[in-house]
Amino acid sequence: MSQEFVLSFKKDISLIEQPEGDRIILQSSDCKLTFKQVTSGLRTALNTLTTNKATAQQLIDLVQQRDGIHAKLKFYYHLQKLSALGWLCYSVVIDDLLLASAIPLTCDYQFSHKNVDVECKYALSRFAYCHQVEEQIVLESPLSYAKVVVSNWRGAALIAKLAKPQHFRDLTVEISGITEEIAQKFVALLLNTQMVFEVAKNASVEHTTNITLAQWEFHDLLFHTRSRKGRHTNLAGGTYRFLGQIETLPAVKSKMSAETIDLYKPNLETLKALDPSFTSVLEERKSIRDYNKIPITAQQLGEFLYRSARVRTLMKIEPTEISSRPYPAGGAIYELELYVVVNICEGISPGLYHYAPDMHQLCWLSGRNEHTEELLQGAIRGVGSDDELQVLIVIAARFQRLAWKYESIAYATILKHVGVLYQTMYLVATAMELAPCAVGYGDSDLFAQAVGTDYYAETSVGEFILGSKDSNYR
């Protein structure tokens, strides 16, 4: 057990004393420890971890002074148990002021107790990031099972210095009040929480030479770890965190225009009889970027949207309204919106339209303009097509529609919904012998400007190209 750091309980650990039977209960949200026949030294040490801060050696000495050598050994075991449960915070203190604290994020967090090599340089991990939480600076990393709360301006200054490889002794320069001992402890705290890494003699950092980590971008790994369980204790799932505070968005967005086009509605019973088999559609599905000289028609576009994305039913199930559509969605919330950029379509004028899935209509937003041209050109670049695009379908998300219910996983769920909608569109287009192709990326700022939406309330999350299939295509 390292004796360098000041120890304390996490804030969510409660201590309950039961005078009857000399018991003390330590309890977190998911675990409880009961200490029986509690001695004076153990009682004082546990209370010290709750109300004050002390090093492991100070706590062990306190127990030994009051209860004897055997109690000291037993308390050492208790400290190991508390550490294994992820209940202990590790802090660096300077002049009785807290500099920084490592706080476990999971119940199985293990502080590794690595020592700083006095001959080596250390640098901040490229995955580490600072942000403000409840008026405190917090350093986190998707590599770590702990967060570091920086409680003093000197801690922030030390982190800034570690952007470049440093010997811990170098950290004493330019930052007042930082001794070599404090600098070494601070680097050790960050090292044991994977916020810094040892820099090799060739100036490479450990996780840049690790071929697995090298292929992770910062934002991808952070998004992955924070939208999955395992490396955080944030609330996740359907928490309804804004219930009673903010009104939920309606299941269907209001019409964006009074100028509408009623779309063709196919007879589903006829389609069931005439469509190719499901296996045939699955096997023949592919991205097609070559188009027939005769463009897609308004009837084909109407059938495609009807089969892919219409509202089948609307239902009021407290505390919100939900719907049923041809593709699946978490909680039947359906936050995705479809916008159709028509370049060439027989029966529909070029321009930008919003699809009203409940009425199965296209609502006119604008004619061909600079924004629609840029959207089309961006899609062409995204798929590398030489042919002139016929129809671009932009998939947007009303983010708050989903975030109102789901916490931690809202955006990850939106992207999953884009995926299942892509697949539904591919299968419908294949069954209709059209040419479908999903686009790998798009410009969300450009889309928000084209449609006139608030980027943070609704913007694009996917693009899909549709056209008539070249009869010579195999």
C-alpha positions, 0 to 999 in steps of 0.5 A: 500500500502506497504511503505517499498519498493522502487517503479519504473516502469517496463522497458517496460512501456513508458511515453508520455507527451502531453502538449496540454491538460495537458495529460500523457499517460502510455503505455505497450505492451497490455494496455494504461492509459491516465491521463487528466489535470495532476497536477504538483505533479502527473507529477513529481511522474510519471516521478520519477517512470520512471527515478528514484526510490522512496518509495510509501510514498515519492511519496505520500508526493511529491504529497501532497506537490505540489497539496494538501491533496485531490491529495494525496488520488487520487494518492494513488488510482493511485498507486493501479491501477498501481500495479494491472496492474503489472506495478510496480517493488518493490526493496530493496536498500542498501546505494543507491545501488540496492540489488534486485527487484521484477519484475512482469511477467504478467499483472495481477500480485498482490504484496501481501504485506505480513509482515515478522513475527519477530518470524518466520524462513523463507527458500527458496522454493524448486521450486525457482532457479537462472539463468543468464539472460543478465548478471544478476542473476535472481531468479524465481519460477513456483509458482510466477508471478514475478521474482527477479533480484539480482543486488548486491553480497549481494543479492546472499549471502542472497539467499544462506543463505536462503537455510536453515531456518533462522530468518531474524536477522540471515542474518546479520551475515557473510554478511557485510553491511546487517542491520536487516532492510535490511534483513527484507525487503529482506525476505519480498520481497522474501516472497511476490514473493513466493520465500521463505516460512514460516517454521513451528515450526516442521521445515516443509515448507508450500508447503511440507505439501500441498499435491498438491504441494508435488506431483509436482517435481521441473522440472515438475512444471517449465516445465509446467508453462514455456510451457503454458501461464499464468505465464510468458510473454515470446514469445510463438508459431511460432515466427520464431526467427532464421529466417535469422540467422540460416538455418532450418534443412531439412524436411527429415534427410539425409541418415545415411548409404549407406547400406540400406534395401528396406522395404515392402510396403503394398497396402493401398486399400486392407488394407482399405477393409480387416482391422478390424473396427476403433472401434474394433481397438480402443477397442482392443488396449493394451500393450502386453509384451508376444511374439510368438515363431515365431518372427516378419517378415521383411514384417510385420515390413515394413508394420508397419513403412509404415502405421505409419511413412512414408513420404507421401508427401514433400512440400516447403512452405516458409520459410521451407520445410514440409511433410505429414505423417500418424500421426499429427505434429505441423506445419507439421514440423515432427522433430521425427526420428525412429531408429530400434534396431533389436534383432530378426526379420525374414529377417533382421539381428540383429543391429541398423538401421535408418528409412528413411521415404521418401524412406521407407528404413532401413539404417544400422548403426551397428551390435549387440554391447554393446550399442544395448544390453544396449538399449534392456536391458533398454527397458526390465526393462522399461516394466518389460517383461520376454520375449526376445524382438524382435524389439525396436523402439527408437524415437529421435528428431531433436530438432532444427527442431522444435525450429527454428520456435517455442518458449517456447513450442518447447519441450512440442510440441515434447512430444505431438508428441511422444504421437500421434506417440505412439497412431498411432503405437498402432493402426497400431500394433493392426490392424496388430495383432502384440504385441505393448508396449510403454516404459515409459523412456529410456537413452538418453545419451546411445542412443546418444553414440550408434548412434553417435549424438550430445545429444543437437542436436538429441537424444531419447525422446521415445521408443516403443517395437514391436513383434509378438503376442502370439497366446494364448494371449487374 
